[in-house]
């Protein structure tokens, strides 16, 4: 009845409820396809489904060239209390404290031989690995306090050569994994920059076209490779063999449009993708099962800290935005995945109250579902 009433209203007479202004009553959304969508909901709706408003905990940075400001940032990385941002147009990497998000230091690459722009960055235990674009695609490696160690890579298609490579990540044993974009492959280098292996050449061109980002599954070391052209996430074994893939082009849940960034939680339970073309972020289980979509978020890269907060680069505002732990998973969905990313205090509160109410059958406490308990306690 609600839908038929809105369809019968002439937008010329009642422009205030035109679907272009109020997408929550868009009659083009077919409830048979998405029966969970309530036409009267206040949640912002995309063309094919609902998108959760990202609960931004805080943001840091602004447009500019001063310390702590950014000019077209394109990459972000987190490790052991340190957040590193590739400040592309300013040709530098900036380091921030992950607790206060205050500026700590910077690594200026302006004027360094062979450097035209800083594309991506990866921070590890002792190193700062920077992906640099120039007439020769190269990877520059520094200590975390900014001392230059070495560089490797040259333009080409042979083993150890790169062509417009973008994504970079470090393994626990110090190996450097590079998304070799235009060579449509991922290469693995030793901690000294020597070629180790490459992904299989037998991967279909439908799946692997332009890999731009990669993250590692901390449980088994699998490489999760994001392809911006095919719009798939490809999962490779540590030996470079394709095991599975998920995603696909589109704007439905679980689909991508020009996605640019990917990150995995420390325990490997959840993967977050910066679905740039659809102006949103999407969360998946480690097996590729869709969890949630949240936006609008003009994200070009994403990272996840030890507390499971999501940090993403907001290209529209030239800043880094932070989403609180557990806030980026679907509301009222009590699951192993959501419990895993919840703060320890919240877990203890929910478990304690659940134990108490199990002894009080028939009371108000016993009637409250776990989902509601979770929602109540995360705001206390």
C-alpha positions as CSV (number, residue, x, y, z in Angstrom):
1,X,0.0,0.0,0.0
2,X,2.8,2.4,0.9
3,X,4.5,1.8,-2.4
4,X,1.4,2.2,-4.5
5,X,0.5,5.5,-2.8
6,X,3.9,7.0,-3.7
7,X,3.6,5.7,-7.2
8,X,0.3,7.4,-7.6
9,X,1.5,10.9,-6.5
10,X,2.5,13.2,-9.3
11,X,6.0,14.6,-8.6
12,X,5.1,17.8,-10.4
13,X,2.4,18.4,-7.8
14,X,4.5,17.1,-4.9
15,X,8.1,17.8,-5.8
16,X,9.2,17.4,-2.2
17,X,8.8,13.6,-2.4
18,X,10.3,13.1,-5.9
19,X,12.4,9.9,-5.9
20,X,15.5,11.8,-7.0
21,X,15.3,13.8,-3.8
22,X,14.2,11.0,-1.5
23,X,15.8,7.8,-2.8
24,X,14.3,6.0,0.1
25,X,11.0,5.8,-1.8
26,X,12.5,5.0,-5.1
27,X,9.8,2.9,-6.9
28,X,12.5,1.3,-9.1
29,X,13.7,-0.8,-6.2
30,X,12.1,-4.2,-6.6
31,X,11.2,-5.7,-3.2
32,X,11.2,-9.1,-4.8
33,X,14.9,-8.7,-5.4
34,X,15.7,-7.1,-2.1
35,X,12.8,-8.0,0.3
36,X,14.8,-6.7,3.3
37,X,14.5,-3.2,2.0
38,X,11.7,-1.2,3.6
39,X,10.5,1.6,1.3
40,X,9.8,3.8,4.3
41,X,13.2,3.3,5.8
42,X,15.3,6.4,6.7
43,X,18.5,4.6,5.7
44,X,20.0,6.0,2.5
45,X,19.5,3.7,-0.4
46,X,21.6,3.0,-3.5
47,X,20.1,2.0,-6.8
48,X,20.1,-1.7,-5.9
49,X,20.3,-1.9,-2.2
50,X,20.9,-0.3,1.2
51,X,24.1,1.3,2.3
52,X,24.9,1.9,6.0
53,X,26.0,5.4,6.9
54,X,29.6,5.0,8.0
55,X,29.8,6.0,11.7
56,X,33.0,8.2,11.4
57,X,34.7,8.2,14.8
58,X,37.1,10.9,13.8
59,X,39.1,12.3,10.9
60,X,42.5,13.8,10.6
61,X,44.4,15.8,8.0
62,X,43.2,18.4,5.5
63,X,44.1,19.7,2.1
64,X,47.5,21.4,2.0
65,X,51.3,21.0,2.1
66,X,51.9,21.6,5.8
67,X,52.8,18.7,8.2
68,X,49.7,16.6,8.8
69,X,48.0,17.9,5.6
70,X,47.6,16.0,2.3
71,X,47.5,16.7,-1.4
72,X,45.9,13.9,-3.2
73,X,46.9,11.0,-0.8
74,X,46.6,7.6,-2.4
75,X,47.9,5.0,0.0
76,X,47.6,4.1,3.7
77,X,49.2,1.4,5.9
78,X,49.1,0.4,9.5
79,X,51.5,-1.6,11.6
80,X,52.2,-1.8,15.4
81,X,50.8,1.6,16.4
82,X,52.0,3.5,13.3
83,X,49.9,4.9,10.4
84,X,51.7,5.8,7.2
85,X,50.1,7.8,4.4
86,X,51.4,8.1,0.9
87,X,50.9,11.9,0.3
88,X,51.2,11.6,-3.5
89,X,51.2,15.2,-4.9
90,X,53.4,16.4,-2.0
91,X,55.8,13.6,-2.9
92,X,56.3,12.4,0.6
93,X,55.2,9.8,3.2
94,X,53.8,11.0,6.5
95,X,53.7,9.0,9.7
96,X,51.1,9.4,12.4
97,X,50.5,7.9,15.9
98,X,47.6,5.5,15.8
99,X,46.3,6.4,19.2
100,X,46.2,10.2,19.0
101,X,46.5,10.5,15.1
102,X,49.0,13.2,15.7
103,X,51.7,13.9,13.1
104,X,55.0,12.2,14.0
105,X,57.4,12.4,11.1
106,X,57.7,12.6,7.3
107,X,59.8,11.2,4.6
108,X,60.2,13.6,1.7
109,X,61.0,12.1,-1.7
110,X,60.8,15.3,-3.7
111,X,63.9,15.7,-5.8
112,X,65.1,12.1,-5.1
113,X,66.5,10.6,-8.3
114,X,63.9,8.6,-10.3
115,X,61.0,9.7,-8.2
116,X,58.0,11.4,-9.7
117,X,55.2,10.5,-7.4
118,X,54.5,8.4,-4.3
119,X,51.8,5.8,-5.0
120,X,51.5,3.4,-2.1
121,X,53.3,2.7,1.2
122,X,53.7,-0.3,3.5
123,X,55.0,0.0,7.0
124,X,56.5,-3.2,8.7
125,X,58.4,-4.0,11.8
126,X,61.6,-2.1,10.9
127,X,61.0,-0.7,7.5
128,X,59.0,1.7,5.4
129,X,58.5,0.4,1.9
130,X,57.4,3.0,-0.7
131,X,56.0,2.3,-4.2
132,X,57.3,5.0,-6.5
133,X,56.1,5.9,-10.0
134,X,58.6,7.4,-12.5
135,X,59.9,6.6,-15.9
136,X,61.1,3.4,-14.2
137,X,58.7,1.7,-11.8
138,X,60.7,1.2,-8.6
139,X,60.3,0.2,-5.0
140,X,62.2,2.3,-2.4
141,X,63.0,0.8,1.0
142,X,63.8,2.9,4.1
143,X,64.1,2.4,7.8
144,X,61.1,3.5,9.8
145,X,63.1,6.6,10.9
146,X,63.6,7.6,7.2
147,X,67.1,6.3,6.4
148,X,67.4,5.1,2.8
149,X,68.4,1.4,2.5
150,X,68.0,0.3,-1.1
151,X,65.7,0.3,-4.1
152,X,64.8,-2.3,-6.7
153,X,62.8,-2.8,-9.8
154,X,63.0,-1.5,-13.4
155,X,60.6,-1.0,-16.2
156,X,59.9,-4.2,-18.1
157,X,58.0,-7.5,-18.2
158,X,60.6,-9.9,-17.1
159,X,61.0,-11.5,-13.7
160,X,61.7,-8.8,-11.2
161,X,60.7,-6.0,-13.6
162,X,57.7,-3.8,-13.1
163,X,55.3,-1.8,-15.2
164,X,53.2,0.8,-13.4
165,X,53.1,-1.3,-10.2
166,X,51.0,0.1,-7.4
167,X,50.1,-2.1,-4.5
168,X,52.7,-3.2,-2.0
169,X,52.6,-5.2,1.3
170,X,55.2,-6.9,3.5
171,X,55.0,-10.4,4.9
172,X,55.9,-11.4,8.4
173,X,59.3,-12.7,7.3
174,X,60.2,-9.5,5.5
175,X,59.3,-10.4,1.9
176,X,57.8,-7.7,-0.2
177,X,54.8,-8.4,-2.3
178,X,54.1,-6.1,-5.3
179,X,50.9,-5.7,-7.4
180,X,52.6,-5.4,-10.9
181,X,49.6,-3.6,-12.5
182,X,50.2,-3.5,-16.2
183,X,52.1,-6.8,-16.3
184,X,48.8,-8.3,-14.8
185,X,50.6,-10.3,-12.1
186,X,51.8,-10.2,-8.5
187,X,55.5,-10.6,-7.7
188,X,57.2,-11.5,-4.5
189,X,60.7,-10.3,-3.6
190,X,63.0,-11.1,-0.7
191,X,63.7,-8.7,2.1
192,X,66.7,-7.5,0.0
193,X,64.6,-6.9,-3.1
194,X,65.6,-10.1,-5.0
195,X,62.9,-11.7,-7.2
196,X,61.4,-14.8,-5.6
197,X,58.3,-15.8,-7.4
198,X,55.4,-14.5,-9.5
199,X,51.7,-15.5,-9.7
200,X,50.8,-18.1,-12.3
201,X,50.5,-17.0,-16.0
202,X,47.6,-19.3,-16.4
203,X,45.1,-17.0,-14.7
204,X,42.3,-16.0,-17.0
205,X,42.4,-12.4,-18.4
206,X,38.8,-12.1,-17.4
207,X,39.9,-12.3,-13.7
208,X,43.4,-10.7,-13.7
209,X,43.7,-7.6,-15.7
210,X,45.0,-4.7,-13.6
211,X,45.9,-5.7,-10.0
212,X,46.3,-2.5,-7.9
213,X,46.3,-3.6,-4.3
214,X,47.1,-6.7,-2.2
215,X,46.7,-7.7,1.4
216,X,47.8,-10.9,3.2
217,X,45.8,-13.3,5.2
218,X,47.6,-13.5,8.6
219,X,46.4,-17.0,9.2
220,X,47.9,-18.8,6.2
221,X,49.7,-16.1,4.3
222,X,47.4,-16.2,1.3
223,X,47.6,-13.2,-1.0
224,X,44.3,-11.3,-1.6
225,X,44.7,-9.3,-4.8
226,X,42.3,-6.6,-5.8
227,X,41.9,-6.0,-9.6
228,X,40.4,-2.6,-10.5
229,X,39.6,-3.6,-14.1
230,X,38.0,-7.0,-13.6
231,X,36.5,-6.0,-10.3
232,X,37.4,-9.3,-8.6
233,X,39.4,-10.1,-5.5
234,X,41.6,-13.1,-6.3
235,X,43.0,-15.3,-3.6
236,X,46.5,-16.8,-4.3
237,X,48.4,-19.3,-2.2
238,X,51.8,-18.2,-0.8
239,X,53.3,-20.0,-3.8
240,X,51.3,-17.9,-6.3
241,X,48.6,-20.3,-7.4
242,X,45.1,-19.1,-7.8
243,X,42.8,-20.7,-5.2
244,X,39.5,-18.8,-5.5
245,X,38.0,-15.4,-6.3
246,X,35.0,-13.3,-5.3
247,X,33.3,-10.1,-6.3
248,X,32.5,-9.0,-9.9
249,X,31.5,-5.8,-11.7
250,X,28.4,-4.0,-10.6
251,X,26.8,-2.1,-7.8
252,X,24.9,-4.8,-5.9
253,X,26.1,-6.1,-2.6
254,X,29.4,-7.9,-3.0
255,X,30.2,-6.3,-6.4
256,X,32.8,-3.6,-7.3
257,X,33.3,-0.7,-9.6
258,X,36.9,0.4,-10.0
259,X,37.9,-0.7,-6.4
260,X,41.3,0.6,-5.3
261,X,42.1,-0.7,-1.8
262,X,41.9,-3.8,0.3
263,X,42.8,-4.6,3.9
264,X,42.5,-7.6,6.3
265,X,41.9,-7.6,10.1
266,X,44.8,-8.9,12.2
267,X,43.0,-12.1,13.1
268,X,42.1,-12.7,9.4
269,X,38.4,-12.9,10.1
270,X,37.3,-9.9,7.9
271,X,38.4,-8.2,4.6
272,X,37.4,-4.6,3.8
273,X,37.5,-3.3,0.2
274,X,37.5,0.3,-0.9
275,X,34.9,0.2,-3.6
276,X,35.8,3.5,-5.1
277,X,33.6,3.7,-8.1
278,X,30.5,2.9,-6.0
279,X,31.6,5.4,-3.3
280,X,31.5,2.9,-0.5
281,X,33.4,0.3,1.5
282,X,32.4,-3.3,1.7
283,X,33.2,-5.9,4.3
284,X,33.6,-9.7,3.7
285,X,34.5,-12.8,5.6
286,X,37.9,-14.2,4.8
287,X,36.1,-16.7,2.5
288,X,34.6,-13.9,0.5
289,X,31.1,-13.9,2.0
290,X,29.5,-10.5,1.9
291,X,28.9,-8.9,5.3
292,X,28.0,-5.2,4.8
293,X,28.3,-2.1,2.6
294,X,28.8,1.3,4.2
295,X,29.0,4.7,2.6
296,X,29.0,7.2,1.1
297,X,32.8,6.8,1.4
298,X,35.1,8.3,-1.3
299,X,37.8,5.8,-0.4
300,X,40.9,5.2,-2.5
301,X,42.7,3.0,0.1
302,X,42.0,1.4,3.4
303,X,43.8,-0.1,6.4
304,X,42.7,-1.8,9.6
305,X,44.4,-1.3,13.0
306,X,44.9,-3.8,15.8
307,X,41.6,-2.7,17.5
308,X,39.8,-3.4,14.2
309,X,39.2,0.3,13.5
310,X,38.9,1.0,9.7
311,X,41.0,3.9,8.4
312,X,40.4,5.0,4.9
313,X,41.7,7.8,2.7
314,X,38.8,10.2,1.8
315,X,39.8,11.6,-1.6
316,X,37.0,14.1,-1.5
317,X,38.1,15.8,1.7
318,X,41.9,15.0,1.5
319,X,41.9,13.4,4.9
320,X,41.9,10.1,6.7
321,X,38.6,9.0,8.3
322,X,38.3,6.4,11.1
323,X,35.4,4.1,11.7
324,X,35.1,2.6,15.1
325,X,35.6,-1.1,15.8
326,X,32.5,-3.2,14.9
327,X,30.6,-0.1,13.7
328,X,31.1,-1.1,10.1
329,X,29.4,-4.4,10.3
330,X,25.6,-4.8,9.8
331,X,23.4,-3.6,12.6
332,X,21.5,-6.2,14.6
333,X,23.7,-9.1,13.3
334,X,25.1,-11.0,16.2
335,X,27.7,-13.3,14.6
336,X,31.1,-14.7,15.0
337,X,32.5,-12.0,12.6
338,X,30.9,-9.1,14.5
339,X,31.9,-10.5,17.9
340,X,35.5,-10.9,16.7
341,X,35.9,-7.2,15.9
342,X,34.1,-5.9,19.1
343,X,36.2,-4.2,21.8
344,X,37.1,-6.5,24.7
345,X,35.1,-4.4,27.1
346,X,32.0,-4.8,25.0
347,X,32.4,-8.6,24.7
348,X,32.7,-8.9,28.5
349,X,29.6,-6.8,29.1
350,X,27.5,-8.8,26.7
351,X,28.7,-12.2,27.9
352,X,28.2,-11.2,31.6
353,X,24.7,-10.0,31.0
354,X,23.9,-13.0,28.9
355,X,25.0,-15.3,31.8
356,X,23.0,-13.3,34.3
357,X,19.8,-13.4,32.3
358,X,20.1,-17.1,31.7
359,X,19.4,-17.5,35.4
360,X,16.3,-15.3,35.4
361,X,13.8,-17.0,33.1
362,X,10.6,-15.0,32.5
363,X,12.1,-11.6,33.4
364,X,12.6,-8.7,31.1
365,X,16.4,-9.5,30.8
366,X,15.6,-13.0,29.4
367,X,13.5,-11.5,26.7
368,X,16.2,-9.3,25.2
369,X,17.9,-10.9,22.2
370,X,21.7,-10.9,21.9
371,X,21.5,-8.5,19.0
372,X,19.8,-5.8,21.0
373,X,22.2,-6.3,23.9
374,X,25.1,-5.7,21.6
375,X,23.6,-2.5,20.3
376,X,22.8,-1.2,23.8
377,X,26.2,-1.9,25.3
378,X,28.3,-0.5,22.5
379,X,27.0,3.0,23.3
380,X,27.5,2.8,27.1
